[in-house]
Amino acid sequence: MEYLYYPGCSLKGQAKFYETSLFGCFEKLDISLTELPDWNCCGATSYMSVDMNAALAMAARNIAIAEDLEQDIIAPCSACYMVLNKVQHQLTEYPQVGDKIRKALAHAGLRLHGKRIRIRHPLDVLVNDIKLEFIRERLHRKLAGMRLFPYYGCQVVRPRIEPFDAPWHPVSMDRLFAFLEADVVDHSLKTRCCGGSLTGTIEEVGLKLVYILLKEAKKKGAQVIATLCPLCQFNLEAYQPKVEKTFRETLKMPILYFTQLLGFALGVDESLLGLNKLIVPADELFAHAGQGGPHEA
């Protein structure tokens, strides 16, 4: 299987171990990723409130490049995934908007051919294309002994078209980690907002939202929160010391990308997983995980 990889800005910066662990996992599963050539920022979610047409054109440029190459895009960042899906939808649903964007792209020597390339999330590909049974065949170790709190965030299962999971109570990550024999916590906050950019704008509101998620994970006896969004991971991990000070409570909850945990199970090289770079250490978690030894098919 081959896909174009759209990293977006985060995976080339603070979320670099999301990128390296993703590539490590996909290599173990014989999935080929080729970085989208000459890609640009998707505009995230804020640019659309500044200049809608310019924001649409920025995102559409990436889609046009992918259409030329006739390959589907994998976008690991939740914001990138949502924005690219949303733009692709708007260009076809609103013809007048589509015409404006096509004219803008033409000035840059690009065109939208109308070829139906799909914007995919790696979790969707793993669960629905690769299949869990194939992943089982490649396991290096199980995640038995790990109590895991799956957290999806508020964007990835709410694109405008073709959601790959239930918008209010998604289960793809739950299924994946249950298959790896982790003890998966079922909870009602899977798509609750982590605070997004509020941690840097209206801090007291952002910290409260972070605290609600960390507190629930702690209350449920979780040992780790698994996420698939760079901003969610950053908020829940980087603001944890300030949340503990503000709410006078010790939380000490490791926050990992789902690809770091899957990579551990697949035996991906530790230098690609970045487990020694976590702000909230997870040494004890991994010391006790998979005590049953390597998986035997």
Helices and strands as residue ranges (DSSP letters): E 2-5, G 10-12, H 16-28, E 32-35, G 47-49, H 52-69, E 73-74, H 78-93, H 95-107, E 119-120, H 122-124, I 125-130, H 132-137, E 147-151, H 172-179, E 183-184, G 196-200, H 203-219, E 224-227, H 230-238, H 240-247, E 255-257, H 258-266, H 270-273, G 275-277, H 283-288
